[in-house]
């Protein structure tokens, strides 16, 4: 089968223990499968040797592009910058902490004949009870408030680039991961999951359970609900007349 072209993207922040191995493995795999790919890595102002490792890896590899942040922008903005910089038909945004294996992409690419978004949902999440509860609520909200199954919104995904271009995000928190899935599903794009086993995080620390993040996430849910549910309904009610802006 002829696979679609794919932008494989990696954010990195203080991942010196894993980043080199993850990138080398991904590059070797993509090259071996003769996939039309580009590999984009964003060093989000790491304070360890992550940047040096990335630059060494990227040397003399024309398929590789490196973005260096002078100040740390955080995971949400780094993710979105990588999404926007991607130039291939599909975008696969992975992590450099070793949790998700790039092999899952090889299994997901054939699914693009039928699906526009494939989510590498986690069979078992390597979390404690508190984080598991937060994750469960995070994935229930789209079902309850928007009628959309996002499966495992915080997981690695293979996304049609057209979707990223079509739906700019208004969320400034991790809810942005669910926002794009909600909007694309409402527009008729096809979403499914590909369950995978993941490894425990070997570096870094998640901020998802912090109270400030949770409070801001709730604000984003309300903003997206207004835009997707209320504003769209009002626009439809006034269709043929002046559209709301």
N, C-alpha and C positions, 0 to 999 in steps of 0.2 A: 504494500500500500504506500501511496505517496503521502507522507505526513505534511501537515501545514507548517509554515515557518513559525518559529517561536522565539520570543525574547525571554531568556532565563535571567531573573533579577535576584540579587542578593543584597540586603542591607547588612551592615556590619558595625557593631559598636563594642569595642573591647572584647574581641573574640579571638585573641591571638592563639589560644589553645586549640581551636578547631578550624579557623577560617581557611588555612592553607590546605588542609586535607579535604575539606568540603569542596572547595573550588577546583582543586586538581581532579577530584573524582568526578565532579559534574562535567568538566571540560572533556575528560577522557571518554566518558559515557556518550556525550552528545556527538563527539567526533567519530567514535566507533560506529554509531548508528547512522552516520551520514545525514544528520538532520540539518536543515537550513536554520541556523540559529545565530543569535548574538547573545553575549553574556555581559550583563551590566552589573557592576558592583558599586555600592555607595558606602564609603567610609564616613560614618556620621561623627566626625571629630573624635575618633578614638584617642585615648591617652596612653595606650600601651603600644605594642608593636604591630597591631592589626594593619595599619596603613602601609608599613614597610613590607609586610608579607603580601598584601594585595598588589602592590606595585611590582614586586618581584615576580609574582605569578603572571601578571598581565603583560610583562615584557615580551615583545615579539610574537604576540598573539593578536592577529588582526580582528578576530571575532569579539575581542574583549574591550569593553569601555569602562573606565573608572571615573567615579564622581567623588570628589573630596569636599567635605564640609569643613569650614573653618571654625564653626561653632556647632554644638550639638542641637539638632532640630527635633529629635524625638522620632519614635517609630512611625507615627501616623503620617507626618509630613515627609519622612524619608520614603515610606511605602508609596505615597502618591507621586513623589518626584520620579521614582523608578517607573511607575505605571505610565506617566506622561512621556518619559524619555524613550520608552520602548517603541520599536519601529516595525516589528514583525506582526504576523496575523493574529497570534495568540501571545498572551503574557503569562508566564509562570513565575510567581514571586515566592521564593523559598527563604529559608533562614540559614545563617552560617553557624548556628550553634549545634548542628548535627541531629536535630530532632526528626526532621523529615528527610528521607533519602530521595535523591533525584531519580532513582529508578522508577518511582511512581509516575513520573512524567511519561515514560515510555509506554506504560499501560493506559494512561489517560489520553494520549494523542489520538489513537484510533477512535476514541469516543466522540471526537469533535465532528464526525460525520453526522451525528444525531443531536449533539448537545452544544450549547454556546458557553456554558460555564460548568466545569467539573470541579467539585470540592473534594479534596483529599481528607475526608472526615476521619477522625481518630477513633479506632476501635476501642482503645482504652486510653483515657487521658491521665498522664502522669502528674496528677494534682492531689493536694490534700482536700479534706472535706469542704473547707470554706471556699476554695477556688472552684471546686466542682459545682457547688451550689450557684456561684456567680455565673459560671459557664452555662448551666442549665437555664437560668433566668434569661441570660443574654440571648439564647436561642429560642426561648418561648415567646419573647416579646414580638418578633416579626410574625409569628403564627397568630397570636392573640389580637394584635392591633392592626396588622396589615393582611392577614390571611395568606402569608407566604412562608413556605418551609425553607429556611436557610441552612438546614442540616447542621453544619458545624462552621458557623460564619467566621470564626477566628482561625480556621485552618488554612493551609496552603491551597491555592486555587489555580486552575488553568482557565483563563478568561479571554474571550474574544476581544481583541483590541478595540473594535468598533463600539463595544459597550462602555469601555473606559472613556472614549472620546465623546460619546453621546450623553453620558450622565455625570456631570460635574458634582462633586460632593459638597454638602453644606455642614456635615458633621466634622467636629474637630477632635473627636475622641475615637476609641476603638469601635464605636458604633458605625463608623464609616464603612467597615467591612460588611455589615449587614445592610447599610443604606443602598449600596450599589446593587446588591442582590435583590433587594425589594423593588427598586426602580426597574431593573432589567426584567424581573418576573412580571411586573405589572404591564410592561411594554410587549410581552409575548415571547421573550427570549427563554430558551429551554435550559433548566438548571437540574443537575443531578449530583450524586456523590459517588466517590470511589473510596471505600473504606480501606484504611492503611494502618499498619502498626507504626508507632513512633517511639523514639528513644527519649529518655529523660534528658532534660536540659543540662548540659555540662558547663555552660558559662552563662553569665548575665542573670538578671532577675526581673521577673514580670512586675509591672506596676498596676495591673488590671484590678487588683483588689483594694487599692487605696481609696479612701472615702472621697477625696476631691475628684478622682477620675470617675467614680460611680455617680456622683452628683452631676458632673458635667455630661456624662453619658445620658442621664435622664433628660437633661435639657435638649440634647441632640435628638432623642426619641420624639420629643414633643415637636421640635422643628420639622423633622422629617414627616411626622404624622400630619402636620398642618400642610406641608407642601404636597404630599402624595395623596392624602385622603380628602382634605377639606378644599384646598385651592383647586385641585383638579376637578372635584365635583362642582365647584362654583363655575369654573370655566366651561364645563359641559352644559351647565344650566343656562349659561349666557351665550352658548355657541350661536354663531350667526350675528352676534352683536359685538360689542367691545370686549376683547379678552382682558382678563385681569393680569397685572404685571407685578 
